[in-house]
């Protein structure tokens, strides 16, 4: 009897162990679900309408994605309390420095309890670009279909027309991954 029960119990224990180690269950109770960091590219003919987003940055200045059209824009979703965001920030900083004026970068700080927490993150991690402050996460609405309310961190590359050209749900794997996505858009 015990032998007949042992195999199913071992299988169940292995399944529970695997589920317990997945990204989804490992972070879902923290208020975010970190994706796998797999890039998704959208062919120019398949891109939707330009993303329209305006908001106030951490210093109270107005940010309008429409004003940045004419060159690609990298939009990164982050929160100061998000460990994968802290891990990927040096890669974003490096990509921003390498791409220079060819590309604009904008952060979307979502679900932070205060501007001060977000400003401390920017200061401590030397973030070189403005971030829209969206405590309620409403800044994600224009990205519906690409990003979810729990898409922290995520990165979206907009083409020169402001359309979604690529995305990475989860931490960007490397600086080179982001550079390759942006360079593909620059080469169009």
C-alpha positions, -999 to 999 in steps of 0.1 A, spaced: 0 0 0 28 24 9 46 17 -23 15 26 -44 11 59 -25 48 67 -26 51 74 -63 21 98 -66 33 116 -34 68 121 -48 53 133 -81 31 158 -62 60 170 -41 81 176 -72 53 195 -89 48 217 -58 85 223 -57 86 234 -94 56 256 -90 70 272 -59 102 281 -77 85 298 -107 87 336 -112 49 339 -111 44 324 -77 76 337 -63 67 373 -67 29 374 -70 24 380 -33 47 410 -35 23 429 -57 41 423 -90 48 395 -114 81 396 -130 81 381 -165 107 360 -181 126 388 -197 120 374 -232 120 401 -259 90 404 -282 94 424 -315 65 437 -335 69 441 -373 63 476 -386 32 465 -405 17 450 -374 22 479 -350 -9 497 -336 -16 534 -331 10 556 -314 10 555 -276 -4 586 -261 8 594 -226 13 625 -206 22 628 -170 42 646 -143 77 634 -136 93 631 -102 103 668 -102 68 680 -111 77 686 -148 53 676 -176 63 646 -198 45 639 -231 55 610 -252 41 627 -283 68 654 -279 95 627 -282 83 614 -316 108 614 -344 132 590 -328 128 558 -308 118 560 -271 126 534 -245 100 533 -217 109 514 -186 83 505 -159 98 504 -124 91 508 -87 116 516 -59 105 485 -39 111 461 -68 143 440 -65 145 431 -103 142 468 -111 173 475 -90 191 447 -108 183 459 -143 189 497 -137 226 496 -144 219 480 -178 193 507 -186 218 534 -176 245 519 -198 222 516 -228 210 552 -223 246 564 -222 256 543 -253 226 554 -274 230 590 -265 207 615 -283 196 589 -309 170 576 -285 149 590 -256 144 572 -224 114 576 -201 107 558 -168 72 549 -155 74 548 -118 42 530 -107 27 521 -74 53 538 -52 39 551 -19 56 584 -23 76 606 -47 104 606 -21 109 568 -23 110 571 -61 134 601 -60 157 582 -37 158 553 -62 167 577 -90 194 594 -69 209 562 -55 209 543 -89 219 574 -109 190 572 -133 198 596 -161 163 602 -175 129 615 -163 103 592 -149 65 597 -149 52 593 -113 20 571 -113 12 559 -78 -20 543 -90 -4 527 -121 -27 544 -145 3 553 -167 2 517 -179 -32 521 -195 -19 533 -229 2 501 -230 -28 478 -225 -23 446 -245 14 448 -241 18 454 -204 -4 444 -174 -10 463 -142 16 441 -125 43 444 -153 71 454 -130 98 457 -144 90 459 -181 105 478 -210 89 489 -242 106 503 -273 85 528 -293 94 535 -329 99 570 -342 61 573 -347 54 563 -311 41 528 -319 51 498 -298 80 481 -317 93 458 -290 88 448 -254 104 429 -226 81 417 -198 104 412 -168 140 423 -163 160 430 -194 185 401 -196 215 423 -207 224 457 -219 231 442 -253 195 428 -255 181 463 -251 207 478 -275 198 451 -302 160 459 -299 166 496 -302 192 493 -331 166 472 -350 142 501 -347 169 526 -356 177 506 -388 141 507 -401 
